[in-house]
Amino acid sequence: MKYTFLSLFLLITFSASAVVESKFGEDSVSCVTNISLYREYVKQKNYDDAITPWRQAYINCPKATKNIYIDGAKIYNYLIKKNKGDKELQKAYLDTLSTIYDNRIANFGKREYVLGLKGSDMIKYSFSDLDLAFGYLKESVDGLQNKSKATALFSYFKAATQKFKAKTFTKSEVLEVYAAVSDYLDYNLNKESKSQRFYVKASENVEKLFVPFATCEDLIAMFDAKYQETPDDMSLIKRIVKVLDKKDCTDASVYFNAATKLHDAEPSALSAYNMGNLSLRKNKSSQAIGFYKQAIEMTEDESEKANSYYGLSGAYFKSGSNSTARSYAYKAIELKPYWGKPYVLIGDIYAASANECGSNSFESAMLYSAAIDKFITAKSKDSSVSDFANKKIASYSKYLPSNEDAFFNGFKEGDAYTVGCWINESTKVRIK
């Protein structure tokens, strides 16, 4: 029994010493000393003095800690920037930086993540191999997708635009990279985390680079071709809806088809609301009404309900049901009292009813005065619609009654007046 315990003790002791030796090399004291020394210099950003002890640690104990590789990347990025006037030396430092990343992968794994770092560092420098950097970033982003670092996503798209400038990439290929990068950025922008601010910055930079490619025509052509190839690919369908919606390219049939499939597969209040908007744009009022009602039933959020009530009001207005349209606009106002757009819509509904209400020209013209009341209320409640409301007031004021019409009907400017028909609201006599 003693022999057994002694053997076990020796086995554990030997195994532990083997782990220490494999991690810190043959001279563990020297290794620990060099790591401690260079790290103190790195904390002070004194990379010139850090380089010698760092190199000793890198060569003699490569498995000690991945900080050797993280700090090594900082040191060699510093050396590249420091030697701007010597391209050959910069290239040599970049080769070493590349090797540092390779050895990090060999000793600590996480290939796709590290390739993102490697490609991002390479793309900073004009003298790096663009195709090689792009390949690293593509492998990283394709593998990690939503888990990609913000810098890797930005660098991947930057590399794509640079390849386009170098005429080794087509515009369609740039758009494909953008669609993927935009999708992964949006995922992280909508996810609360400590790194969210980095995704915000990366998204801003990607959008700046995208400006020369940001035409609906190109995006639609690219997505339409892909949709024809794989019309049931849900990841593609989601990307089509997200990107075209983001770029306000929603009039295309490929967007409508993709949005319809997405709603059928994964119905939600948002998808129902979007389908209502799409149907309304295509003058399919009855379909829009159904989608908006579905959206209202699927959410408890008051703001979302208000949006759908507003959409529903617009759909009934287009179908000619003016009274019903007004009632839903007021439901939107109940939920969002300081929202001006429903008041503007009611004003338009009143103006559109001038021909059906009133037994003479004066009574019909007074509907425009009732409409103007709504435009005035809209801008008093919501300053964001002021310019729009003022244009409406100027436009509809042309149709107000003349002094002669008012006089022959027993009214003068400023008198109180009740608009009849289905409206039944008080206004005042305004003269054009």
Contacts in CASP RR format, 6 or more apart in sequence:
PFRMAT RR
TARGET T0000
AUTHOR 0000-0000-0000
METHOD contacts of the structure
MODEL  1
MKYTFLSLFLLITFSASAVVESKFGEDSVSCVTNISLYREYVKQKNYDDA
ITPWRQAYINCPKATKNIYIDGAKIYNYLIKKNKGDKELQKAYLDTLSTI
YDNRIANFGKREYVLGLKGSDMIKYSFSDLDLAFGYLKESVDGLQNKSKA
TALFSYFKAATQKFKAKTFTKSEVLEVYAAVSDYLDYNLNKESKSQRFYV
KASENVEKLFVPFATCEDLIAMFDAKYQETPDDMSLIKRIVKVLDKKDCT
DASVYFNAATKLHDAEPSALSAYNMGNLSLRKNKSSQAIGFYKQAIEMTE
DESEKANSYYGLSGAYFKSGSNSTARSYAYKAIELKPYWGKPYVLIGDIY
AASANECGSNSFESAMLYSAAIDKFITAKSKDSSVSDFANKKIASYSKYL
PSNEDAFFNGFKEGDAYTVGCWINESTKVRIK
20 28 0 8 1.000
21 28 0 8 1.000
22 63 0 8 1.000
23 61 0 8 1.000
23 63 0 8 1.000
23 64 0 8 1.000
24 31 0 8 1.000
24 32 0 8 1.000
24 61 0 8 1.000
24 64 0 8 1.000
25 31 0 8 1.000
25 60 0 8 1.000
25 61 0 8 1.000
25 63 0 8 1.000
25 64 0 8 1.000
26 60 0 8 1.000
27 60 0 8 1.000
28 61 0 8 1.000
30 56 0 8 1.000
30 60 0 8 1.000
31 56 0 8 1.000
31 57 0 8 1.000
31 60 0 8 1.000
31 61 0 8 1.000
31 64 0 8 1.000
32 64 0 8 1.000
33 53 0 8 1.000
34 53 0 8 1.000
34 54 0 8 1.000
34 56 0 8 1.000
34 57 0 8 1.000
34 60 0 8 1.000
34 61 0 8 1.000
35 53 0 8 1.000
35 57 0 8 1.000
35 61 0 8 1.000
35 64 0 8 1.000
35 65 0 8 1.000
35 67 0 8 1.000
35 68 0 8 1.000
37 53 0 8 1.000
38 50 0 8 1.000
38 51 0 8 1.000
38 52 0 8 1.000
38 53 0 8 1.000
38 54 0 8 1.000
38 57 0 8 1.000
38 71 0 8 1.000
39 50 0 8 1.000
39 67 0 8 1.000
39 71 0 8 1.000
41 47 0 8 1.000
41 49 0 8 1.000
41 50 0 8 1.000
41 53 0 8 1.000
42 50 0 8 1.000
42 54 0 8 1.000
42 71 0 8 1.000
42 74 0 8 1.000
42 75 0 8 1.000
47 74 0 8 1.000
47 75 0 8 1.000
47 78 0 8 1.000
47 79 0 8 1.000
50 71 0 8 1.000
50 75 0 8 1.000
51 75 0 8 1.000
51 79 0 8 1.000
54 68 0 8 1.000
54 71 0 8 1.000
54 72 0 8 1.000
54 75 0 8 1.000
57 64 0 8 1.000
57 68 0 8 1.000
58 68 0 8 1.000
58 72 0 8 1.000
58 100 0 8 1.000
61 68 0 8 1.000
62 68 0 8 1.000
62 103 0 8 1.000
62 107 0 8 1.000
63 107 0 8 1.000
66 104 0 8 1.000
66 107 0 8 1.000
66 108 0 8 1.000
69 100 0 8 1.000
69 101 0 8 1.000
69 103 0 8 1.000
69 104 0 8 1.000
69 107 0 8 1.000
69 108 0 8 1.000
72 97 0 8 1.000
72 100 0 8 1.000
73 97 0 8 1.000
73 100 0 8 1.000
73 101 0 8 1.000
73 117 0 8 1.000
73 121 0 8 1.000
76 93 0 8 1.000
76 94 0 8 1.000
76 96 0 8 1.000
76 97 0 8 1.000
76 100 0 8 1.000
77 97 0 8 1.000
77 121 0 8 1.000
77 124 0 8 1.000
79 93 0 8 1.000
80 90 0 8 1.000
80 93 0 8 1.000
80 94 0 8 1.000
80 97 0 8 1.000
80 125 0 8 1.000
83 89 0 8 1.000
83 90 0 8 1.000
83 93 0 8 1.000
84 90 0 8 1.000
87 127 0 8 1.000
90 125 0 8 1.000
90 127 0 8 1.000
91 127 0 8 1.000
94 122 0 8 1.000
94 125 0 8 1.000
94 127 0 8 1.000
94 128 0 8 1.000
97 121 0 8 1.000
98 118 0 8 1.000
98 122 0 8 1.000
101 114 0 8 1.000
101 115 0 8 1.000
101 117 0 8 1.000
101 118 0 8 1.000
101 121 0 8 1.000
104 114 0 8 1.000
105 111 0 8 1.000
105 114 0 8 1.000
105 115 0 8 1.000
112 139 0 8 1.000
112 140 0 8 1.000
112 143 0 8 1.000
112 144 0 8 1.000
113 140 0 8 1.000
113 144 0 8 1.000
113 149 0 8 1.000
115 136 0 8 1.000
115 137 0 8 1.000
115 139 0 8 1.000
115 140 0 8 1.000
116 136 0 8 1.000
116 137 0 8 1.000
116 140 0 8 1.000
116 141 0 8 1.000
116 148 0 8 1.000
116 149 0 8 1.000
116 151 0 8 1.000
116 152 0 8 1.000
116 155 0 8 1.000
117 149 0 8 1.000
117 151 0 8 1.000
117 152 0 8 1.000
118 136 0 8 1.000
119 133 0 8 1.000
119 135 0 8 1.000
119 136 0 8 1.000
119 137 0 8 1.000
119 140 0 8 1.000
119 152 0 8 1.000
119 155 0 8 1.000
119 159 0 8 1.000
120 137 0 8 1.000
120 149 0 8 1.000
120 151 0 8 1.000
120 152 0 8 1.000
120 154 0 8 1.000
120 155 0 8 1.000
122 128 0 8 1.000
122 129 0 8 1.000
122 132 0 8 1.000
122 133 0 8 1.000
122 136 0 8 1.000
123 130 0 8 1.000
123 133 0 8 1.000
123 137 0 8 1.000
123 155 0 8 1.000
123 158 0 8 1.000
123 159 0 8 1.000
123 162 0 8 1.000
130 159 0 8 1.000
130 162 0 8 1.000
130 163 0 8 1.000
130 166 0 8 1.000
130 168 0 8 1.000
131 163 0 8 1.000
131 168 0 8 1.000
133 155 0 8 1.000
133 159 0 8 1.000
134 156 0 8 1.000
134 159 0 8 1.000
134 160 0 8 1.000
134 163 0 8 1.000
137 152 0 8 1.000
137 155 0 8 1.000
137 156 0 8 1.000
137 159 0 8 1.000
138 156 0 8 1.000
140 148 0 8 1.000
140 152 0 8 1.000
140 156 0 8 1.000
141 148 0 8 1.000
141 152 0 8 1.000
141 153 0 8 1.000
141 156 0 8 1.000
141 180 0 8 1.000
141 181 0 8 1.000
141 184 0 8 1.000
144 152 0 8 1.000
145 184 0 8 1.000
146 184 0 8 1.000
146 187 0 8 1.000
146 188 0 8 1.000
148 156 0 8 1.000
148 184 0 8 1.000
149 198 0 8 1.000
150 185 0 8 1.000
150 188 0 8 1.000
150 195 0 8 1.000
150 198 0 8 1.000
150 199 0 8 1.000
150 201 0 8 1.000
150 202 0 8 1.000
151 198 0 8 1.000
151 202 0 8 1.000
153 181 0 8 1.000
153 184 0 8 1.000
153 185 0 8 1.000
153 199 0 8 1.000
153 202 0 8 1.000
153 206 0 8 1.000
154 181 0 8 1.000
154 202 0 8 1.000
154 205 0 8 1.000
154 206 0 8 1.000
156 177 0 8 1.000
156 181 0 8 1.000
157 177 0 8 1.000
157 178 0 8 1.000
157 181 0 8 1.000
157 206 0 8 1.000
157 209 0 8 1.000
157 210 0 8 1.000
158 209 0 8 1.000
160 169 0 8 1.000
160 173 0 8 1.000
160 174 0 8 1.000
160 177 0 8 1.000
160 178 0 8 1.000
161 174 0 8 1.000
161 209 0 8 1.000
161 213 0 8 1.000
163 169 0 8 1.000
163 173 0 8 1.000
163 174 0 8 1.000
164 170 0 8 1.000
164 171 0 8 1.000
164 173 0 8 1.000
164 174 0 8 1.000
171 213 0 8 1.000
171 218 0 8 1.000
172 218 0 8 1.000
172 221 0 8 1.000
172 222 0 8 1.000
174 213 0 8 1.000
175 213 0 8 1.000
175 218 0 8 1.000
175 219 0 8 1.000
175 222 0 8 1.000
176 222 0 8 1.000
178 206 0 8 1.000
178 210 0 8 1.000
178 213 0 8 1.000
178 243 0 8 1.000
179 222 0 8 1.000
179 223 0 8 1.000
179 239 0 8 1.000
179 243 0 8 1.000
180 239 0 8 1.000
181 206 0 8 1.000
182 203 0 8 1.000
182 206 0 8 1.000
182 242 0 8 1.000
182 243 0 8 1.000
182 246 0 8 1.000
183 238 0 8 1.000
183 239 0 8 1.000
183 242 0 8 1.000
183 243 0 8 1.000
185 199 0 8 1.000
185 202 0 8 1.000
185 203 0 8 1.000
185 206 0 8 1.000
186 203 0 8 1.000
186 242 0 8 1.000
186 246 0 8 1.000
188 195 0 8 1.000
188 196 0 8 1.000
188 199 0 8 1.000
189 196 0 8 1.000
189 199 0 8 1.000
189 200 0 8 1.000
189 203 0 8 1.000
214 247 0 8 1.000
216 244 0 8 1.000
216 247 0 8 1.000
216 248 0 8 1.000
216 249 0 8 1.000
216 252 0 8 1.000
219 243 0 8 1.000
219 244 0 8 1.000
219 247 0 8 1.000
219 249 0 8 1.000
220 244 0 8 1.000
220 249 0 8 1.000
220 252 0 8 1.000
220 254 0 8 1.000
220 255 0 8 1.000
223 236 0 8 1.000
223 239 0 8 1.000
223 240 0 8 1.000
223 243 0 8 1.000
223 244 0 8 1.000
223 254 0 8 1.000
223 255 0 8 1.000
223 258 0 8 1.000
224 252 0 8 1.000
224 254 0 8 1.000
226 236 0 8 1.000
226 240 0 8 1.000
227 236 0 8 1.000
227 237 0 8 1.000
227 240 0 8 1.000
227 254 0 8 1.000
227 257 0 8 1.000
227 258 0 8 1.000
230 236 0 8 1.000
231 257 0 8 1.000
231 261 0 8 1.000
232 261 0 8 1.000
234 262 0 8 1.000
234 265 0 8 1.000
236 258 0 8 1.000
237 258 0 8 1.000
237 261 0 8 1.000
237 262 0 8 1.000
237 265 0 8 1.000
238 262 0 8 1.000
240 254 0 8 1.000
240 255 0 8 1.000
240 258 0 8 1.000
241 255 0 8 1.000
241 258 0 8 1.000
241 259 0 8 1.000
241 262 0 8 1.000
241 274 0 8 1.000
244 250 0 8 1.000
244 252 0 8 1.000
244 254 0 8 1.000
244 255 0 8 1.000
244 258 0 8 1.000
245 255 0 8 1.000
245 274 0 8 1.000
249 255 0 8 1.000
250 256 0 8 1.000
250 277 0 8 1.000
250 278 0 8 1.000
250 281 0 8 1.000
251 281 0 8 1.000
255 278 0 8 1.000
256 278 0 8 1.000
256 282 0 8 1.000
259 271 0 8 1.000
259 274 0 8 1.000
259 275 0 8 1.000
259 278 0 8 1.000
260 275 0 8 1.000
262 271 0 8 1.000
263 271 0 8 1.000
263 272 0 8 1.000
263 274 0 8 1.000
263 275 0 8 1.000
267 294 0 8 1.000
267 298 0 8 1.000
268 298 0 8 1.000
269 295 0 8 1.000
269 296 0 8 1.000
269 298 0 8 1.000
269 299 0 8 1.000
269 301 0 8 1.000
269 304 0 8 1.000
269 308 0 8 1.000
270 295 0 8 1.000
270 304 0 8 1.000
272 291 0 8 1.000
272 292 0 8 1.000
272 294 0 8 1.000
272 295 0 8 1.000
272 298 0 8 1.000
272 308 0 8 1.000
273 291 0 8 1.000
273 292 0 8 1.000
273 295 0 8 1.000
273 304 0 8 1.000
273 307 0 8 1.000
273 308 0 8 1.000
275 287 0 8 1.000
275 291 0 8 1.000
276 287 0 8 1.000
276 288 0 8 1.000
276 290 0 8 1.000
276 291 0 8 1.000
276 292 0 8 1.000
276 295 0 8 1.000
276 311 0 8 1.000
276 315 0 8 1.000
277 288 0 8 1.000
277 311 0 8 1.000
279 285 0 8 1.000
279 287 0 8 1.000
279 288 0 8 1.000
279 291 0 8 1.000
279 315 0 8 1.000
280 288 0 8 1.000
280 311 0 8 1.000
280 314 0 8 1.000
280 315 0 8 1.000
280 318 0 8 1.000
283 318 0 8 1.000
285 315 0 8 1.000
285 316 0 8 1.000
285 318 0 8 1.000
285 319 0 8 1.000
286 319 0 8 1.000
288 311 0 8 1.000
288 312 0 8 1.000
288 315 0 8 1.000
288 318 0 8 1.000
289 312 0 8 1.000
289 315 0 8 1.000
289 316 0 8 1.000
289 319 0 8 1.000
292 308 0 8 1.000
292 309 0 8 1.000
292 311 0 8 1.000
292 312 0 8 1.000
292 315 0 8 1.000
293 308 0 8 1.000
293 312 0 8 1.000
295 304 0 8 1.000
295 308 0 8 1.000
296 305 0 8 1.000
296 308 0 8 1.000
296 309 0 8 1.000
296 312 0 8 1.000
299 305 0 8 1.000
299 308 0 8 1.000
302 335 0 8 1.000
302 336 0 8 1.000
303 335 0 8 1.000
303 336 0 8 1.000
305 335 0 8 1.000
306 331 0 8 1.000
306 332 0 8 1.000
306 335 0 8 1.000
306 336 0 8 1.000
306 339 0 8 1.000
307 332 0 8 1.000
309 328 0 8 1.000
309 329 0 8 1.000
309 331 0 8 1.000
309 332 0 8 1.000
309 335 0 8 1.000
309 342 0 8 1.000
310 328 0 8 1.000
310 329 0 8 1.000
310 332 0 8 1.000
310 339 0 8 1.000
310 341 0 8 1.000
310 342 0 8 1.000
310 345 0 8 1.000
311 328 0 8 1.000
311 332 0 8 1.000
312 328 0 8 1.000
313 325 0 8 1.000
313 326 0 8 1.000
313 327 0 8 1.000
313 328 0 8 1.000
313 329 0 8 1.000
313 331 0 8 1.000
313 332 0 8 1.000
313 342 0 8 1.000
313 345 0 8 1.000
314 325 0 8 1.000
314 328 0 8 1.000
314 329 0 8 1.000
314 345 0 8 1.000
315 325 0 8 1.000
316 322 0 8 1.000
316 324 0 8 1.000
316 325 0 8 1.000
316 328 0 8 1.000
317 325 0 8 1.000
317 345 0 8 1.000
317 348 0 8 1.000
317 349 0 8 1.000
317 352 0 8 1.000
322 349 0 8 1.000
322 352 0 8 1.000
322 353 0 8 1.000
322 422 0 8 1.000
323 422 0 8 1.000
325 345 0 8 1.000
325 349 0 8 1.000
326 346 0 8 1.000
326 349 0 8 1.000
329 342 0 8 1.000
329 343 0 8 1.000
329 345 0 8 1.000
329 346 0 8 1.000
329 349 0 8 1.000
330 342 0 8 1.000
330 346 0 8 1.000
332 339 0 8 1.000
332 342 0 8 1.000
333 339 0 8 1.000
333 342 0 8 1.000
333 343 0 8 1.000
336 342 0 8 1.000
337 381 0 8 1.000
338 381 0 8 1.000
338 382 0 8 1.000
339 381 0 8 1.000
339 382 0 8 1.000
340 377 0 8 1.000
340 378 0 8 1.000
340 379 0 8 1.000
340 381 0 8 1.000
340 382 0 8 1.000
340 384 0 8 1.000
340 385 0 8 1.000
340 389 0 8 1.000
341 378 0 8 1.000
341 382 0 8 1.000
341 385 0 8 1.000
343 374 0 8 1.000
343 375 0 8 1.000
343 377 0 8 1.000
343 378 0 8 1.000
343 381 0 8 1.000
343 382 0 8 1.000
344 374 0 8 1.000
344 375 0 8 1.000
344 378 0 8 1.000
344 385 0 8 1.000
344 388 0 8 1.000
344 389 0 8 1.000
344 392 0 8 1.000
346 371 0 8 1.000
346 374 0 8 1.000
347 370 0 8 1.000
347 371 0 8 1.000
347 372 0 8 1.000
347 374 0 8 1.000
347 375 0 8 1.000
347 392 0 8 1.000
348 371 0 8 1.000
348 392 0 8 1.000
350 367 0 8 1.000
350 368 0 8 1.000
350 370 0 8 1.000
350 371 0 8 1.000
350 374 0 8 1.000
350 419 0 8 1.000
350 423 0 8 1.000
351 367 0 8 1.000
351 368 0 8 1.000
351 371 0 8 1.000
351 396 0 8 1.000
351 399 0 8 1.000
353 367 0 8 1.000
353 421 0 8 1.000
353 422 0 8 1.000
353 423 0 8 1.000
354 364 0 8 1.000
354 365 0 8 1.000
354 367 0 8 1.000
354 368 0 8 1.000
354 399 0 8 1.000
355 364 0 8 1.000
356 421 0 8 1.000
357 363 0 8 1.000
357 364 0 8 1.000
357 367 0 8 1.000
357 419 0 8 1.000
357 420 0 8 1.000
357 421 0 8 1.000
357 422 0 8 1.000
357 423 0 8 1.000
358 364 0 8 1.000
358 367 0 8 1.000
358 420 0 8 1.000
358 421 0 8 1.000
360 409 0 8 1.000
361 401 0 8 1.000
361 405 0 8 1.000
362 401 0 8 1.000
362 405 0 8 1.000
362 406 0 8 1.000
362 408 0 8 1.000
362 409 0 8 1.000
362 411 0 8 1.000
363 409 0 8 1.000
363 419 0 8 1.000
363 420 0 8 1.000
365 399 0 8 1.000
365 400 0 8 1.000
365 401 0 8 1.000
365 405 0 8 1.000
366 401 0 8 1.000
366 417 0 8 1.000
366 419 0 8 1.000
366 427 0 8 1.000
366 429 0 8 1.000
367 419 0 8 1.000
367 423 0 8 1.000
368 396 0 8 1.000
368 397 0 8 1.000
368 399 0 8 1.000
368 400 0 8 1.000
368 430 0 8 1.000
369 400 0 8 1.000
369 417 0 8 1.000
369 419 0 8 1.000
369 427 0 8 1.000
369 428 0 8 1.000
369 429 0 8 1.000
369 430 0 8 1.000
370 419 0 8 1.000
370 423 0 8 1.000
370 425 0 8 1.000
370 427 0 8 1.000
371 392 0 8 1.000
371 396 0 8 1.000
372 393 0 8 1.000
372 396 0 8 1.000
372 397 0 8 1.000
372 400 0 8 1.000
372 427 0 8 1.000
372 430 0 8 1.000
373 425 0 8 1.000
373 427 0 8 1.000
375 389 0 8 1.000
375 390 0 8 1.000
375 392 0 8 1.000
375 393 0 8 1.000
375 396 0 8 1.000
376 389 0 8 1.000
376 393 0 8 1.000
378 385 0 8 1.000
378 389 0 8 1.000
379 385 0 8 1.000
379 386 0 8 1.000
379 389 0 8 1.000
379 390 0 8 1.000
397 430 0 8 1.000
397 432 0 8 1.000
398 432 0 8 1.000
399 432 0 8 1.000
400 430 0 8 1.000
400 431 0 8 1.000
400 432 0 8 1.000
401 409 0 8 1.000
401 429 0 8 1.000
401 430 0 8 1.000
401 431 0 8 1.000
401 432 0 8 1.000
402 431 0 8 1.000
402 432 0 8 1.000
403 413 0 8 1.000
403 431 0 8 1.000
406 412 0 8 1.000
406 413 0 8 1.000
406 415 0 8 1.000
406 429 0 8 1.000
406 431 0 8 1.000
411 417 0 8 1.000
411 429 0 8 1.000
412 429 0 8 1.000
413 429 0 8 1.000
413 430 0 8 1.000
413 431 0 8 1.000
414 428 0 8 1.000
414 429 0 8 1.000
414 430 0 8 1.000
415 428 0 8 1.000
415 429 0 8 1.000
416 426 0 8 1.000
416 427 0 8 1.000
416 428 0 8 1.000
416 429 0 8 1.000
417 426 0 8 1.000
417 427 0 8 1.000
417 428 0 8 1.000
417 429 0 8 1.000
418 424 0 8 1.000
418 425 0 8 1.000
418 426 0 8 1.000
418 427 0 8 1.000
419 425 0 8 1.000
419 426 0 8 1.000
419 427 0 8 1.000
END
